[in-house]
Amino acid sequence: MGKYDGKTAVITGGTSGLGLATAELLLDAGARVMVTGHTSATLDAARESLSAGASGAGVSGAGASRGEAIVVESDATSLPDIDALADRVKSEFGSFDLLFVNAGVTRFAPFEEMPEAAYDEVFAVNARGPYFSVQRLAPLMAAGSGVVLTTSVANVKGLPMVSAYAASKAALRSMTRSLARELLPRGIRVNAVSPGPIDTGILRKVLSPEAASATEAEMRENNPMKRFGRPEEIARAVAFLAFDATFTTGAELAVDGGASQL
């Protein structure tokens, strides 16, 4: 049997990066997982990746079978989409055990040059979307289940070029505590995972090759462990908070090579 046989999970922003790595870990251990994404490219890539995993590395331990993956298009900033997602979750799972609220965006700009539209987008995706995702989906969660929100080391560090992003993640950290308190009567725990520099390729997508290489080198040098984290290291932390940390709620687990602690 797989470690997560019989468990069900919903991962927003689950078609790439940290969300996809978490989906793979849970599927390999027998869980049924629904992942959401917004762009055709990431949706198609996730379907291919998750189905390839099902026919390839489909066994996790002796006798364990890989779980089922469901890939759903859903805009994390759209309340109608969030409501439709809740309907789909109810139809597919009834109740479920883990909500990993991972959809997010990063926008790099000096404070003086941050466009209003980019600021609004960051808060819509990183703060407003998670708030209403939990609001709409928590009623479907089983007693003893867990919500995990993705914050960031940026919410406690004074980092340049990411002032709006850092503020949105600080809002999410505060939300973790508030929602943890309010969902206690339902038996739902709410915690956050706080990544530091993780090798998801995001810098190479949003910066020029030269700027990305320079930024990556600087981040490695400034990290106490002198390296980037791996997506699977975040995935293991999410699974721990969701299923093993049964006496923990309102907390933030830093997975950052010591960047926010040392």
FENRA-V230838 format. One record per pair of residues at least 12 apart in sequence whose ideal C-beta (glycine too) atoms are under 8 Angstrom apart, sorted by the first residue. I is the first residue (numbers start at 1). GAP is how many residues later the second one is. If there is no record, write none. Layout:
# FENRA-V230838
((I:GAP) (I:GAP))
This chain:
# FENRA-V230838
((1:29) (1:60) (1:62) (1:63) (2:26) (2:27) (2:28) (2:29) (2:58) (2:59) (2:62) (2:63) (2:64) (2:65) (3:26) (3:27) (3:57) (3:58) (3:61) (4:22) (4:25) (4:26) (4:27) (4:63) (4:235) (4:239) (5:24) (5:25) (5:26) (5:59) (5:62) (6:24) (6:25) (7:19) (7:23) (7:24) (7:25) (7:90) (7:91) (7:236) (8:23) (8:24) (8:25) (8:26) (8:85) (8:87) (8:88) (8:89) (8:90) (9:14) (9:17) (9:22) (9:23) (9:24) (9:25) (9:87) (9:88) (9:89) (9:90) (9:91) (9:233) (10:23) (10:24) (10:25) (10:26) (10:75) (10:79) (10:83) (10:86) (10:88) (10:89) (10:90) (10:127) (11:12) (11:22) (11:23) (11:24) (11:25) (11:89) (11:91) (12:24) (12:62) (12:64) (12:73) (12:87) (12:88) (12:89) (12:90) (12:91) (12:117) (12:118) (12:121) (13:23) (13:24) (13:63) (13:88) (13:89) (13:90) (13:91) (13:137) (14:19) (14:20) (14:21) (14:22) (14:23) (14:32) (14:86) (14:88) (15:20) (15:21) (15:22) (15:27) (15:28) (15:30) (15:31) (15:56) (16:21) (16:26) (16:29) (16:30) (16:184) (17:181) (17:183) (17:184) (17:185) (17:214) (18:84) (18:132) (18:177) (18:180) (18:182) (18:213) (18:216) (18:217) (18:220) (19:16) (19:81) (19:83) (19:84) (20:15) (20:26) (20:29) (20:30) (20:211) (21:210) (21:211) (21:213) (21:214) (22:78) (22:80) (22:212) (22:213) (22:216) (22:217) (23:12) (23:23) (23:27) (23:46) (24:25) (24:26) (24:29) (24:208) (24:211) (25:207) (25:210) (25:211) (25:214) (26:41) (26:72) (26:209) (26:213) (27:23) (27:26) (27:27) (27:39) (27:40) (27:41) (27:42) (28:25) (28:29) (28:30) (28:32) (28:38) (28:39) (29:31) (29:32) (29:35) (29:38) (30:30) (30:34) (30:35) (30:36) (30:37) (31:36) (32:35) (32:36) (32:37) (32:38) (32:60) (32:61) (33:34) (33:35) (33:36) (33:37) (34:35) (34:36) (34:37) (34:38) (34:54) (34:55) (34:58) (34:59) (35:15) (35:34) (35:35) (35:36) (35:37) (36:35) (36:36) (36:37) (36:38) (36:40) (36:49) (36:67) (37:34) (37:35) (37:36) (37:37) (38:35) (38:36) (38:37) (38:38) (38:65) (43:28) (43:30) (46:25) (47:24) (50:19) (50:21) (51:18) (53:13) (53:16) (54:12) (54:15) (70:22) (72:13) (72:16) (76:27) (76:49) (76:53) (76:54) (76:57) (77:47) (77:48) (77:51) (77:52) (79:53) (79:57) (82:47) (82:50) (82:51) (82:54) (82:55) (83:53) (85:48) (85:51) (85:52) (86:50) (86:51) (86:54) (89:48) (89:51) (90:50) (93:47) (94:46) (95:45) (95:46) (95:47) (95:50) (96:44) (96:45) (96:46) (96:49) (97:44) (97:45) (97:47) (97:48) (97:49) (97:145) (97:146) (98:47) (98:48) (98:49) (98:50) (98:140) (98:144) (98:145) (99:34) (99:35) (99:38) (99:39) (99:42) (99:46) (99:47) (99:48) (99:49) (100:47) (100:48) (100:50) (100:138) (100:142) (101:29) (101:32) (101:33) (101:46) (101:47) (101:48) (101:49) (102:48) (103:22) (103:26) (103:27) (103:30) (104:21) (104:22) (104:46) (105:16) (105:17) (105:20) (105:21) (105:60) (106:16) (106:56) (106:59) (106:96) (106:100) (107:12) (107:14) (107:15) (107:55) (107:57) (107:58) (108:53) (108:54) (108:98) (108:99) (109:52) (109:55) (110:50) (110:51) (111:52) (114:49) (114:50) (118:46) (119:45) (122:42) (122:43) (122:46) (123:41) (123:44) (123:45) (123:48) (126:39) (126:42) (126:43) (126:45) (126:46) (127:41) (127:44) (127:45) (127:48) (130:19) (130:42) (130:45) (131:44) (134:13) (134:15) (134:45) (134:56) (138:45) (138:48) (138:50) (141:45) (141:47) (142:45) (143:43) (143:44) (143:45) (144:43) (144:102) (145:42) (145:43) (145:44) (145:97) (146:42) (146:43) (146:44) (146:45) (146:95) (146:96) (146:97) (146:99) (147:32) (147:36) (147:41) (147:42) (147:43) (147:44) (148:42) (148:43) (148:44) (148:45) (148:90) (148:93) (148:94) (149:23) (149:26) (149:27) (149:41) (149:42) (149:43) (149:44) (150:22) (150:42) (150:43) (150:45) (151:18) (151:19) (151:21) (151:22) (151:25) (151:41) (151:42) (151:43) (151:101) (152:13) (152:14) (152:17) (152:42) (152:43) (153:41) (153:42) (153:43) (153:44) (153:101) (153:103) (153:106) (153:107) (154:12) (154:15) (155:14) (155:15) (155:17) (155:18) (155:39) (156:14) (156:104) (157:102) (157:103) (172:20) (173:19) (173:21) (173:79) (176:14) (176:15) (176:16) (176:74) (176:75) (176:76) (177:73) (180:69) (180:70) (181:69) (184:65) (189:52) (189:56) (189:57) (189:59) (189:60) (190:59) (190:60) (191:50) (191:54) (191:57) (191:58) (191:59) (191:60) (191:61) (191:62) (192:59) (192:60) (192:61) (193:41) (193:44) (193:45) (193:48) (193:59) (193:60) (193:62) (194:58) (194:59) (194:60) (194:61) (194:62) (194:66) (195:34) (195:39) (195:60) (195:61) (196:27) (196:33) (196:58) (196:59) (196:60) (196:61) (196:63) (196:64) (197:22) (197:23) (197:26) (197:31) (197:32) (197:59) (197:60) (197:62) (198:30) (198:31) (198:32) (198:33) (198:35) (198:36) (198:57) (199:29) (199:30) (199:31) (199:32) (200:31) (203:12) (203:13) (216:12) (222:37) (223:33) (223:34) (223:35) (223:36) (224:33) (224:34) (224:35) (224:38) (225:32) (225:33) (226:31) (227:30) (229:26) (229:27) (229:28) (233:22) (234:21) (237:16) (237:18) (240:13) (241:12))
